[in-house]
Structures are given as C-alpha cells and as structure tokens.
Amino acid sequence: MPARPRRAAVALAATASIALFASACTGSTENKSADDPNAKTTITFWHGWAAPAEVKAIENNIDRFEKAHPNITVKVVGGINDDKLGQALRAGGSNGPDVVSSFTTSNVGKFCASGALADLKPFIEKDKLDLDKLFPKVLQEYTQFEGKRCSLPLLSDAYGLYYNKDAFKKAGLDPEAPPKTWSQFTEVAKKLTKPKGDSYEQLGFMPNYLGYETVVEHYMSQWDHTYFDKDGKSNIAKDPAFAEMMTYQKSLVDTLGGFQKLDKYRTTFGDEWGAKHPFHTGQVAMQLDGEWRLNFVKNAKVKFDVGVAPMPVADDELAEYGKGYLSGTIMGIAPQSKKQNAAWELVKFMTTDTDAVVGFANDIGNVPSTLEALKSPNLKLDDRFKVFLDIARHPESSTMTGAVNGPSYQETLSDLAHKYEKGQVTDLKKGLADTAAQIDRDIAAAK
C-alpha cells in the first residue's frame, strides 16, 4: 500500500531514529498505570496509514471499538512513520500517543530491548490470553524479542509470486503451472524475457536487490536458513543456505542480461505504489510481492490475466513449496502513557477480536492476523487471496530474526549481497565470513 513502505531500505532507514531513543526509553516491565479502563476517557492512537481508503478502514475499526467501549474515545493521528514515532516515544508528555502501530517488524527487537514500547506481559496475564490459540507462530515470534513481548500483531503480510498468464501463454508456458523450484524459475524467466537492443521489450523477472521487493530477506525465506546460532552469533557464514541463495540470485542476474543492463531497465520503472508499476504495465512478467498487490492490480485496471502462486523454493526443498516470507503491522503501548489500561483495551480489541480483525482485513486488503480470522467465512477477498492465506498458515513460512539493533544486521548482509551481484565481491566465502564478524561486532556494541 502507498502509505506502507515495506522495502528494506526504508525499514533500515528507520533504524537510526530508533537508536536515538534506545537509551532514553527504559520502560518498566510491569504495568504501573492506575487508570480505570471503565471510566470515561480519551486515548490517542498513532498509525502509519495515509491513503484515503486506508484511513477510512482505520476509522471503521475505531468505530467498532468505540461501539464496544462507549466510555473510551479514540483520537486518531495517521501518517506516522517510525522516525516520528521514535521522537514521540522519547519525548512522552500529554501530546504523545497512548497506542502506536508500526509497519517495521524488523524494529521490534530494538523496541522491546530498549523499552521503547511497554511490556505487554502484565496485560496478557491479567486477561488470561492464550497467544498460542490466538496467533500463528511466526507472528508471535516477530512481535517479541528474547522473551519480552512489547507488541501484538495487527494484520499480516504474506509474499508470493504474481505472474502474467497471458505472457505465459505467448511464451508457450502453462499458465496453470507456475514454477515451483528455482531451477524451473530460471527457465521460465528466460522464456518470458524479450530483449530489445540494450534493453527489454519484456523482462521475465527483475532479480536485482534494488528491484521492488526482491530484497535479501524475501529471497532467503525460500531456503531453509538460520540467521543466528544458539549463542546469538551470526550464522550466515556457516549456514550454506546464504551462499546458495546469493549464488543463485547472481546466476539469475547474469542469465537475464547482467547487472548493468538490468539496473538500467529498472530505472525506467514507475512508482512501486502507482498504476505504472512494471508488473501492471507488462514490463516484467513475474513479480515478487505481497497480498496487497491484488488491490493495486484491480485499481490499475490491468488488462491481462493475473495469476498468483507461492514463490519457488530451493530445488532440494520441494516438499516445502507453499511457504513464503511473512511480516505485518504491530501494535503497542507507549511506556510513558498515563492511560495504559484503556490503551490496552484498544490494542486487545484490534488485535484479538475476530470480527474486528476480519473487518479490518476486508477493508485494508491484508492477511488476517489471528487463527480464527484466517478461517472466517466472513472474509470478503479476491479468490486468489487464498494463496496468501495458505502461505500465512504454512508451517515453514518465516520472517526476519529479531536483533537488539533492529534490522542493522540485514543492512550489513544486504551490502555484501549488492556487491556480490555487481561483481565487486568475488570471494563469497570470505565475504560472508567478514560480514558475519561485522554483524557480531555491531550487536555486541548495541548491548
């Protein structure tokens, strides 16, 4: 969605702002707020959505909450990114938020470790919530860090493969049989690619890391991998999956024309969130993207038949086909809020009430975040949306591992990946070892 920048570069840029208040926010591990959640009160909720349809969806959800809790009025402030959020949480005061949401799940480790968001354990225990019965495992994992839960999931995102069925037919490919393994994917991407001089009439797939959504963590979800070992040390040089992914990605780059040619073509693409997205225009025939792209395809009035499937998996992991990368929106409570009990009522309602979650998922076009909502008959979504629901439920779907310094380790890993795809790094084994050492030094310095 336009107001929801998910790409790694944007997420990583937010890390600096979070770091500014890490030492200033040392939130308590217990709820010391004495406010009465049944008393008449007003709380402030800050969120990141800004597009009119998204803002209306938030308003609909707040209306549901206020109807269920007539004593609590919610003042809503939209269009808040993590930079503004960090400043507000650091400053506190009566003008700050009581409840916040963020699209940057990779910052949860820093949020929790620094106390930037309040510990939700006392609230969860008071209301006897069984999180295992409420949320899928991956969503539970990315909303806590090292046992401290400072957030809950509010809708989620599942990443899959969009493909142009008409282009498949023209290339002699079966539009009902998208590639399931990466070796199959390479052959399909080659057949869908139509070179035109030093550019392309059509590109099968944009593999470059600067392409829309083709970032390291999204690729890695299709290989079994472990970012850190049991001692918390970087595992990227020891786990062969990382070298396998980077080697494959570079081979795909080279097969489809080389980095320079592909990157030049990439600069001709329209905005990721607009009607001129390269998949909408037919410039690329396959696209890695999240479930929200279905709404964009509809709004852009795309003229070709669009297929949706899980992304391919490593050739020796075919049994795990159907998995994908998961992320989503999180909700938490400002640790300096004087109305934490009332704030908790809003967090609990928006994240655990099945009707609220289903209604919001329908309005916003995202994957529901609770187990009950995922199987609700009241979901009113595109038939192709089931692919993303299945990805969200797949036991092997994964997300980024949390770290005390947020997504900084991903930035370090991505820097190596960029250099490797360009040919600036030729010794991948040494590059991974050096990068792992840098990640360990950075994490040690952040503690």
TIDO-297840 format. One record per residue (C-alpha): x, y, z; residue in one letter; residue number from 1. Coordinates in steps of 0.2 Angstrom, whole numbers, plus 5000, padded with zeros to 4 digits. Each point is the difference from the previous one (the first is absolute). Example, Ala and Ser with C-alpha at 12.3 -4.5 7.8 and 13.67 -1.06 7.14 Angstrom:
2
+------+------+------+---------+-----+
|    X |    Y |    Z | residuo | num |
+------+------+------+---------+-----+
| 5062 | 4978 | 5039 |       a |   1 |
| 5006 | 5017 | 4997 |       s |   2 |
+------+------+------+---------+-----+
//
This chain:
447
+------+------+------+---------+-----+
|    X |    Y |    Z | residuo | num |
+------+------+------+---------+-----+
| 5000 | 5000 | 5000 |       m |   1 |
| 5006 | 5018 | 4996 |       p |   2 |
| 5001 | 5005 | 5019 |       a |   3 |
| 5009 | 4983 | 5005 |       r |   4 |
| 5018 | 5001 | 4993 |       p |   5 |
| 5006 | 4982 | 5003 |       r |   6 |
| 5016 | 5000 | 4991 |       r |   7 |
| 5015 | 4996 | 5010 |       a |   8 |
| 5009 | 5017 | 4996 |       a |   9 |
| 4985 | 5009 | 5007 |       v |  10 |
| 4999 | 4989 | 5015 |       a |  11 |
| 5019 | 5001 | 5003 |       l |  12 |
| 4999 | 5019 | 4999 |       a |  13 |
| 4989 | 5000 | 5015 |       a |  14 |
| 5013 | 4991 | 5010 |       t |  15 |
| 5010 | 5016 | 5004 |       a |  16 |
| 4985 | 5009 | 5007 |       s |  17 |
| 4996 | 4985 | 5011 |       i |  18 |
| 5018 | 5000 | 5006 |       a |  19 |
| 4998 | 5018 | 5006 |       l |  20 |
| 4988 | 4996 | 5013 |       f |  21 |
| 5006 | 4982 | 5005 |       a |  22 |
| 5009 | 5006 | 5015 |       s |  23 |
| 4987 | 5013 | 5005 |       a |  24 |
| 4986 | 4987 | 5000 |       c |  25 |
| 5003 | 4988 | 5014 |       t |  26 |
| 4982 | 4995 | 5002 |       g |  27 |
| 4994 | 4990 | 5015 |       s |  28 |
| 4996 | 4982 | 5000 |       t |  29 |
| 4984 | 5002 | 5010 |       e |  30 |
| 4985 | 5009 | 4997 |       n |  31 |
| 5000 | 5015 | 5012 |       k |  32 |
| 4985 | 5009 | 4992 |       s |  33 |
| 4986 | 5003 | 5012 |       a |  34 |
| 4987 | 5006 | 4988 |       d |  35 |
| 4983 | 4992 | 5000 |       d |  36 |
| 4996 | 4993 | 4983 |       p |  37 |
| 4981 | 5001 | 5004 |       n |  38 |
| 5001 | 5018 | 5003 |       a |  39 |
| 4996 | 5013 | 4987 |       k |  40 |
| 5016 | 5005 | 4992 |       t |  41 |
| 5009 | 5005 | 4983 |       t |  42 |
| 5015 | 4991 | 4994 |       i |  43 |
| 5011 | 5004 | 4985 |       t |  44 |
| 5005 | 4987 | 4986 |       f |  45 |
| 5014 | 5004 | 4988 |       w |  46 |
| 5001 | 4989 | 4984 |       h |  47 |
| 5009 | 5001 | 4983 |       g |  48 |
| 4986 | 4998 | 4987 |       w |  49 |
| 4997 | 5015 | 4990 |       a |  50 |
| 4990 | 4996 | 4984 |       a |  51 |
| 4982 | 5004 | 5000 |       p |  52 |
| 4993 | 4983 | 4999 |       a |  53 |
| 5012 | 4994 | 5014 |       e |  54 |
| 4996 | 5015 | 5011 |       v |  55 |
| 4981 | 4995 | 4998 |       k |  56 |
| 5004 | 4982 | 5005 |       a |  57 |
| 5008 | 5006 | 5016 |       i |  58 |
| 4985 | 5011 | 5003 |       e |  59 |
| 4989 | 4985 | 4998 |       n |  60 |
| 5010 | 4990 | 5012 |       n |  61 |
| 5000 | 5014 | 5013 |       i |  62 |
| 4981 | 5002 | 4998 |       d |  63 |
| 4999 | 4981 | 5004 |       r |  64 |
| 5010 | 5003 | 5016 |       f |  65 |
| 4991 | 5015 | 5006 |       e |  66 |
| 4984 | 4991 | 4998 |       k |  67 |
| 5006 | 4986 | 5011 |       a |  68 |
| 5008 | 5012 | 5012 |       h |  69 |
| 4989 | 5015 | 5001 |       p |  70 |
| 5010 | 5007 | 5014 |       n |  71 |
| 5016 | 5002 | 4990 |       i |  72 |
| 5002 | 5013 | 4986 |       t |  73 |
| 5015 | 4997 | 4988 |       v |  74 |
| 5009 | 5015 | 4993 |       k |  75 |
| 5008 | 4993 | 4984 |       v |  76 |
| 5016 | 5008 | 4992 |       v |  77 |
| 5005 | 4992 | 4983 |       g |  78 |
| 5015 | 5000 | 4989 |       g |  79 |
| 5013 | 4997 | 5014 |       i |  80 |
| 5016 | 4992 | 4995 |       n |  81 |
| 5013 | 4992 | 5012 |       d |  82 |
| 5010 | 5016 | 5000 |       d |  83 |
| 4986 | 5010 | 5007 |       k |  84 |
| 4994 | 4986 | 5011 |       l |  85 |
| 5018 | 4999 | 5007 |       g |  86 |
| 5000 | 5019 | 5004 |       q |  87 |
| 4983 | 4999 | 5009 |       a |  88 |
| 5004 | 4985 | 5010 |       l |  89 |
| 5016 | 5008 | 5006 |       r |  90 |
| 4992 | 5017 | 5004 |       a |  91 |
| 4984 | 4992 | 5009 |       g |  92 |
| 4988 | 5013 | 5007 |       g |  93 |
| 4982 | 5004 | 4998 |       s |  94 |
| 5002 | 5003 | 4981 |       n |  95 |
| 5007 | 4983 | 4997 |       g |  96 |
| 4991 | 4984 | 4995 |       p |  97 |
| 4993 | 4987 | 5012 |       d |  98 |
| 4999 | 4986 | 4986 |       v |  99 |
| 5011 | 4999 | 4985 |       v | 100 |
| 5002 | 4989 | 4985 |       s | 101 |
| 5015 | 4997 | 4989 |       s | 102 |
| 5002 | 4991 | 4983 |       f | 103 |
| 5019 | 4997 | 5004 |       t | 104 |
| 5000 | 4982 | 5008 |       t | 105 |
| 5019 | 5000 | 4999 |       s | 106 |
| 5000 | 5014 | 5013 |       n | 107 |
| 4991 | 4989 | 5013 |       v | 108 |
| 5017 | 4994 | 5008 |       g | 109 |
| 5005 | 5018 | 5003 |       k | 110 |
| 4983 | 5005 | 5006 |       f | 111 |
| 4999 | 4986 | 5013 |       c | 112 |
| 5019 | 5000 | 5005 |       a | 113 |
| 5000 | 5019 | 5003 |       s | 114 |
| 4983 | 5002 | 5008 |       g | 115 |
| 4994 | 5011 | 4986 |       a | 116 |
| 4983 | 4991 | 5002 |       l | 117 |
| 4992 | 4994 | 5016 |       a | 118 |
| 5001 | 4981 | 5005 |       d | 119 |
| 4984 | 4992 | 4996 |       l | 120 |
| 5002 | 4985 | 5011 |       k | 121 |
| 4990 | 5007 | 5015 |       p | 122 |
| 4985 | 5004 | 4989 |       f | 123 |
| 5001 | 4983 | 4992 |       i | 124 |
| 5001 | 4991 | 5016 |       e | 125 |
| 4986 | 5011 | 5008 |       k | 126 |
| 4988 | 4995 | 4986 |       d | 127 |
| 5006 | 4982 | 4999 |       k | 128 |
| 5003 | 5001 | 4981 |       l | 129 |
| 5007 | 4984 | 4992 |       d | 130 |
| 5011 | 5007 | 4986 |       l | 131 |
| 5003 | 4982 | 4993 |       d | 132 |
| 4981 | 4999 | 4997 |       k | 133 |
| 4999 | 5018 | 4993 |       l | 134 |
| 5015 | 5002 | 4988 |       f | 135 |
| 5010 | 4990 | 4988 |       p | 136 |
| 5018 | 4996 | 5006 |       k | 137 |
| 5009 | 5012 | 4989 |       v | 138 |
| 4990 | 5015 | 5005 |       l | 139 |
| 5003 | 4996 | 5018 |       q | 140 |
| 5018 | 4999 | 4996 |       e | 141 |
| 5002 | 5017 | 4991 |       y | 142 |
| 4990 | 5010 | 5014 |       t | 143 |
| 5012 | 4995 | 5014 |       q | 144 |
| 5018 | 5000 | 5003 |       f | 145 |
| 5010 | 4988 | 5012 |       e | 146 |
| 4984 | 4996 | 5010 |       g | 147 |
| 4994 | 5018 | 5002 |       k | 148 |
| 4984 | 5004 | 4991 |       r | 149 |
| 4998 | 5018 | 4996 |       c | 150 |
| 4988 | 4998 | 4986 |       s | 151 |
| 4986 | 4990 | 4992 |       l | 152 |
| 4997 | 4997 | 4982 |       p | 153 |
| 4986 | 5010 | 4990 |       l | 154 |
| 4997 | 4992 | 4983 |       l | 155 |
| 5015 | 4992 | 4991 |       s | 156 |
| 5008 | 5000 | 4983 |       d | 157 |
| 5004 | 4984 | 4990 |       a | 158 |
| 5012 | 5001 | 4985 |       y | 159 |
| 4997 | 4990 | 4984 |       g | 160 |
| 5002 | 4999 | 4981 |       l | 161 |
| 4989 | 5011 | 4989 |       y | 162 |
| 5001 | 4995 | 4981 |       y | 163 |
| 4993 | 5005 | 4984 |       n | 164 |
| 4990 | 4985 | 4993 |       k | 165 |
| 4998 | 5008 | 4983 |       d | 166 |
| 5019 | 5001 | 4999 |       a | 167 |
| 5001 | 4982 | 5005 |       f | 168 |
| 4989 | 4995 | 4986 |       k | 169 |
| 5010 | 5010 | 4987 |       k | 170 |
| 5016 | 4992 | 5006 |       a | 171 |
| 4993 | 4983 | 4998 |       g | 172 |
| 4999 | 4997 | 5019 |       l | 173 |
| 4985 | 4993 | 5010 |       d | 174 |
| 4992 | 5014 | 5010 |       p | 175 |
| 4993 | 4988 | 5012 |       e | 176 |
| 5017 | 4993 | 5004 |       a | 177 |
| 5011 | 5014 | 5008 |       p | 178 |
| 5018 | 4995 | 5004 |       p | 179 |
| 5002 | 4991 | 5017 |       k | 180 |
| 5019 | 4999 | 5001 |       t | 181 |
| 5014 | 5013 | 4996 |       w | 182 |
| 5007 | 4990 | 4986 |       s | 183 |
| 4983 | 4999 | 4992 |       q | 184 |
| 4998 | 5019 | 5004 |       f | 185 |
| 5016 | 5004 | 4990 |       t | 186 |
| 4994 | 4991 | 4984 |       e | 187 |
| 4983 | 5009 | 5001 |       v | 188 |
| 5008 | 5017 | 5003 |       a | 189 |
| 5011 | 4997 | 4985 |       k | 190 |
| 4985 | 4995 | 4989 |       k | 191 |
| 4990 | 5015 | 5005 |       l | 192 |
| 5015 | 5012 | 4997 |       t | 193 |
| 4999 | 5010 | 4983 |       k | 194 |
| 5016 | 5010 | 4998 |       p | 195 |
| 5000 | 5016 | 4990 |       k | 196 |
| 5017 | 5007 | 4996 |       g | 197 |
| 5008 | 5005 | 5016 |       d | 198 |
| 4983 | 4999 | 5009 |       s | 199 |
| 4985 | 4989 | 5000 |       y | 200 |
| 4983 | 4999 | 4992 |       e | 201 |
| 4995 | 4989 | 5015 |       q | 202 |
| 5010 | 4993 | 5014 |       l | 203 |
| 4995 | 4984 | 5008 |       g | 204 |
| 5005 | 5005 | 5018 |       f | 205 |
| 5010 | 5014 | 5007 |       m | 206 |
| 5013 | 4991 | 5012 |       p | 207 |
| 5010 | 5015 | 5006 |       n | 208 |
| 5000 | 5004 | 5018 |       y | 209 |
| 4995 | 5018 | 4996 |       l | 210 |
| 4985 | 4993 | 4991 |       g | 211 |
| 4983 | 5001 | 5008 |       y | 212 |
| 4999 | 4988 | 5015 |       e | 213 |
| 5014 | 4989 | 4994 |       t | 214 |
| 5010 | 5003 | 5015 |       v | 215 |
| 5012 | 4988 | 5009 |       v | 216 |
| 4987 | 4995 | 5014 |       e | 217 |
| 4986 | 4996 | 4988 |       h | 218 |
| 5012 | 4989 | 4989 |       y | 219 |
| 5006 | 4991 | 5016 |       m | 220 |
| 4983 | 4995 | 5005 |       s | 221 |
| 5000 | 4987 | 4986 |       q | 222 |
| 5015 | 4991 | 5007 |       w | 223 |
| 5001 | 4992 | 5017 |       d | 224 |
| 5011 | 5012 | 5010 |       h | 225 |
| 5006 | 5006 | 5017 |       t | 226 |
| 5006 | 5017 | 5002 |       y | 227 |
| 5008 | 4997 | 5017 |       f | 228 |
| 5006 | 4985 | 5010 |       d | 229 |
| 4995 | 4995 | 5017 |       k | 230 |
| 5013 | 5012 | 5008 |       d | 231 |
| 4993 | 5015 | 4990 |       g | 232 |
| 5014 | 5001 | 4988 |       k | 233 |
| 4998 | 5003 | 4982 |       s | 234 |
| 4998 | 4983 | 4990 |       n | 235 |
| 5000 | 5007 | 4983 |       i | 236 |
| 5018 | 4993 | 4996 |       a | 237 |
| 4996 | 4983 | 5007 |       k | 238 |
| 4983 | 4997 | 4994 |       d | 239 |
| 5002 | 4995 | 4981 |       p | 240 |
| 4983 | 5007 | 4996 |       a | 241 |
| 5006 | 5018 | 4999 |       f | 242 |
| 5014 | 4996 | 4988 |       a | 243 |
| 4988 | 4990 | 4990 |       e | 244 |
| 4987 | 5014 | 4999 |       m | 245 |
| 5013 | 5013 | 4995 |       m | 246 |
| 5008 | 4988 | 4987 |       t | 247 |
| 4983 | 4997 | 4992 |       y | 248 |
| 4994 | 5018 | 5000 |       q | 249 |
| 5016 | 5005 | 4991 |       k | 250 |
| 4998 | 4986 | 4988 |       s | 251 |
| 4983 | 5006 | 4996 |       l | 252 |
| 5006 | 5018 | 4998 |       v | 253 |
| 5014 | 4994 | 4988 |       d | 254 |
| 4988 | 4989 | 4990 |       t | 255 |
| 4987 | 5014 | 4997 |       l | 256 |
| 5013 | 5013 | 4994 |       g | 257 |
| 5012 | 5004 | 5013 |       g | 258 |
| 4999 | 5013 | 5014 |       f | 259 |
| 5003 | 5016 | 4990 |       q | 260 |
| 4987 | 4996 | 4987 |       k | 261 |
| 4987 | 4995 | 5013 |       l | 262 |
| 5003 | 5015 | 5011 |       d | 263 |
| 4999 | 5012 | 4985 |       k | 264 |
| 4983 | 4992 | 4996 |       y | 265 |
| 4995 | 5002 | 5018 |       r | 266 |
| 5002 | 5019 | 4999 |       t | 267 |
| 4986 | 5000 | 4987 |       t | 268 |
| 4987 | 4993 | 5013 |       f | 269 |
| 4986 | 5010 | 5007 |       g | 270 |
| 4996 | 5002 | 5018 |       d | 271 |
| 4998 | 4984 | 5010 |       e | 272 |
| 4983 | 5006 | 5007 |       w | 273 |
| 4993 | 5008 | 4984 |       g | 274 |
| 4991 | 4994 | 4985 |       a | 275 |
| 5017 | 5000 | 4990 |       k | 276 |
| 5007 | 4986 | 5010 |       h | 277 |
| 5011 | 4989 | 4988 |       p | 278 |
| 4989 | 4985 | 5003 |       f | 279 |
| 4984 | 5010 | 4996 |       h | 280 |
| 5007 | 5007 | 4984 |       t | 281 |
| 5007 | 4983 | 4994 |       g | 282 |
| 5018 | 5005 | 5001 |       q | 283 |
| 5003 | 4985 | 5011 |       v | 284 |
| 4990 | 4984 | 4999 |       a | 285 |
| 5003 | 4994 | 5017 |       m | 286 |
| 5001 | 5009 | 5017 |       q | 287 |
| 5004 | 4996 | 5018 |       l | 288 |
| 4987 | 5010 | 5010 |       d | 289 |
| 4988 | 4999 | 5015 |       g | 290 |
| 4981 | 4997 | 5000 |       e | 291 |
| 4997 | 5019 | 4999 |       w | 292 |
| 5005 | 5000 | 4982 |       r | 293 |
| 4983 | 4992 | 4996 |       l | 294 |
| 4991 | 5016 | 5004 |       n | 295 |
| 5013 | 5010 | 4990 |       f | 296 |
| 4997 | 4988 | 4985 |       v | 297 |
| 4982 | 5003 | 5001 |       k | 298 |
| 5002 | 5019 | 5002 |       n | 299 |
| 5012 | 5001 | 4986 |       a | 300 |
| 4987 | 4991 | 4988 |       k | 301 |
| 5014 | 4988 | 4994 |       v | 302 |
| 4994 | 4993 | 4984 |       k | 303 |
| 5009 | 4983 | 5001 |       f | 304 |
| 4995 | 4985 | 5010 |       d | 305 |
| 5010 | 5000 | 5016 |       v | 306 |
| 5005 | 4984 | 5009 |       g | 307 |
| 5006 | 4998 | 5018 |       v | 308 |
| 5010 | 4986 | 5007 |       a | 309 |
| 5013 | 4997 | 5014 |       p | 310 |
| 5018 | 5005 | 4996 |       m | 311 |
| 5011 | 4985 | 4994 |       p | 312 |
| 5011 | 4991 | 5013 |       v | 313 |
| 5017 | 4993 | 5000 |       a | 314 |
| 5001 | 4985 | 4988 |       d | 315 |
| 5003 | 4988 | 5015 |       d | 316 |
| 4986 | 5007 | 5010 |       e | 317 |
| 4985 | 4996 | 4988 |       l | 318 |
| 4991 | 4993 | 5015 |       a | 319 |
| 4999 | 5017 | 5007 |       e | 320 |
| 4992 | 5009 | 4985 |       y | 321 |
| 4987 | 5011 | 5006 |       g | 322 |
| 5010 | 5010 | 5013 |       k | 323 |
| 5004 | 5018 | 4999 |       g | 324 |
| 5006 | 5015 | 5009 |       y | 325 |
| 4989 | 5008 | 5013 |       l | 326 |
| 4999 | 5017 | 5009 |       s | 327 |
| 4987 | 5012 | 5005 |       g | 328 |
| 4994 | 5014 | 5011 |       t | 329 |
| 5003 | 5000 | 5018 |       i | 330 |
| 4991 | 5009 | 5014 |       m | 331 |
| 5007 | 5006 | 5017 |       g | 332 |
| 4998 | 5011 | 5015 |       i | 333 |
| 5010 | 5016 | 5003 |       a | 334 |
| 5010 | 4996 | 5017 |       p | 335 |
| 4997 | 5018 | 5006 |       q | 336 |
| 4981 | 5000 | 4997 |       s | 337 |
| 4990 | 5004 | 5015 |       k | 338 |
| 4985 | 4990 | 4993 |       k | 339 |
| 5008 | 4983 | 4997 |       q | 340 |
| 4985 | 4990 | 5005 |       n | 341 |
| 4988 | 5009 | 4988 |       a | 342 |
| 5014 | 4999 | 4987 |       a | 343 |
| 5001 | 4981 | 5003 |       w | 344 |
| 4981 | 4999 | 4996 |       e | 345 |
| 5003 | 5007 | 4983 |       l | 346 |
| 5015 | 4989 | 4996 |       v | 347 |
| 4991 | 4984 | 5006 |       k | 348 |
| 4985 | 5004 | 4990 |       f | 349 |
| 5009 | 5004 | 4984 |       m | 350 |
| 5011 | 4986 | 5001 |       t | 351 |
| 4990 | 4986 | 5007 |       t | 352 |
| 4981 | 5003 | 4997 |       d | 353 |
| 4996 | 4989 | 4985 |       t | 354 |
| 4987 | 5011 | 4993 |       d | 355 |
| 5011 | 5015 | 5001 |       a | 356 |
| 5015 | 4991 | 4992 |       v | 357 |
| 4989 | 4993 | 4986 |       v | 358 |
| 4992 | 5017 | 4997 |       g | 359 |
| 5016 | 5009 | 4999 |       f | 360 |
| 5008 | 4987 | 4989 |       a | 361 |
| 4985 | 5002 | 4988 |       n | 362 |
| 5002 | 5019 | 5000 |       d | 363 |
| 5019 | 5000 | 4998 |       i | 364 |
| 5003 | 4985 | 4989 |       g | 365 |
| 5013 | 4992 | 5012 |       n | 366 |
| 5001 | 4982 | 5007 |       v | 367 |
| 4991 | 4998 | 5017 |       p | 368 |
| 5011 | 4998 | 5015 |       s | 369 |
| 4991 | 4988 | 5011 |       t | 370 |
| 4997 | 4981 | 4997 |       l | 371 |
| 4981 | 5003 | 5002 |       e | 372 |
| 5000 | 5014 | 4987 |       a | 373 |
| 5010 | 4990 | 4988 |       l | 374 |
| 4986 | 4987 | 4998 |       k | 375 |
| 4985 | 5012 | 5002 |       s | 376 |
| 4986 | 4998 | 4987 |       p | 377 |
| 4998 | 5019 | 5001 |       n | 378 |
| 5016 | 5004 | 4991 |       l | 379 |
| 4995 | 5009 | 4984 |       k | 380 |
| 5016 | 5000 | 4989 |       l | 381 |
| 5005 | 4996 | 4983 |       d | 382 |
| 5000 | 4981 | 4996 |       d | 383 |
| 5018 | 5000 | 4997 |       r | 384 |
| 5003 | 5007 | 5018 |       f | 385 |
| 4999 | 4982 | 5006 |       k | 386 |
| 5017 | 4997 | 4994 |       v | 387 |
| 5006 | 5013 | 5012 |       f | 388 |
| 4990 | 4993 | 5014 |       l | 389 |
| 5008 | 4983 | 4997 |       d | 390 |
| 5017 | 5008 | 5000 |       i | 391 |
| 4996 | 5008 | 5017 |       a | 392 |
| 4995 | 4983 | 5007 |       r | 393 |
| 5014 | 4990 | 4992 |       h | 394 |
| 5011 | 4993 | 5015 |       p | 395 |
| 5016 | 5004 | 4990 |       e | 396 |
| 4996 | 5018 | 4997 |       s | 397 |
| 5013 | 5012 | 5008 |       s | 398 |
| 5005 | 5018 | 5004 |       t | 399 |
| 5015 | 5009 | 5005 |       m | 400 |
| 5008 | 4996 | 5017 |       t | 401 |
| 4999 | 5014 | 5012 |       g | 402 |
| 5016 | 5008 | 5007 |       a | 403 |
| 5004 | 5013 | 5013 |       v | 404 |
| 5006 | 5012 | 4987 |       n | 405 |
| 4984 | 4997 | 4989 |       g | 406 |
| 5003 | 4997 | 4982 |       p | 407 |
| 5018 | 5006 | 5000 |       s | 408 |
| 5007 | 4982 | 4997 |       y | 409 |
| 4989 | 4999 | 4984 |       q | 410 |
| 5007 | 5017 | 4994 |       e | 411 |
| 5018 | 4992 | 5002 |       t | 412 |
| 4995 | 4984 | 4991 |       l | 413 |
| 4991 | 5010 | 4986 |       s | 414 |
| 5016 | 5010 | 4997 |       d | 415 |
| 5010 | 4984 | 4997 |       l | 416 |
| 4986 | 4993 | 4989 |       a | 417 |
| 4999 | 5017 | 4989 |       h | 418 |
| 5019 | 4999 | 4998 |       k | 419 |
| 5000 | 4982 | 4995 |       y | 420 |
| 4986 | 5001 | 4987 |       e | 421 |
| 5010 | 5015 | 4992 |       k | 422 |
| 5016 | 4990 | 5000 |       g | 423 |
| 5009 | 5011 | 5012 |       q | 424 |
| 5002 | 4985 | 5012 |       v | 425 |
| 5006 | 4984 | 4992 |       t | 426 |
| 5005 | 4990 | 5015 |       d | 427 |
| 4983 | 4996 | 5008 |       l | 428 |
| 5006 | 4989 | 5013 |       k | 429 |
| 5012 | 5013 | 5007 |       k | 430 |
| 4986 | 5014 | 4998 |       g | 431 |
| 4988 | 4990 | 5010 |       l | 432 |
| 5013 | 4997 | 5014 |       a | 433 |
| 5005 | 5018 | 5001 |       d | 434 |
| 4982 | 5005 | 5000 |       t | 435 |
| 4996 | 4988 | 5014 |       a | 436 |
| 5014 | 5008 | 5010 |       a | 437 |
| 4993 | 5017 | 4997 |       q | 438 |
| 4983 | 4995 | 5005 |       i | 439 |
| 5006 | 4993 | 5016 |       d | 440 |
| 5010 | 5016 | 5004 |       r | 441 |
| 4985 | 5011 | 4997 |       d | 442 |
| 4989 | 4990 | 5011 |       i | 443 |
| 5012 | 4999 | 5014 |       a | 444 |
| 5002 | 5019 | 4999 |       a | 445 |
| 4981 | 5002 | 5001 |       a | 446 |
| 4998 | 4991 | 5016 |       k | 447 |
+------+------+------+---------+-----+
//
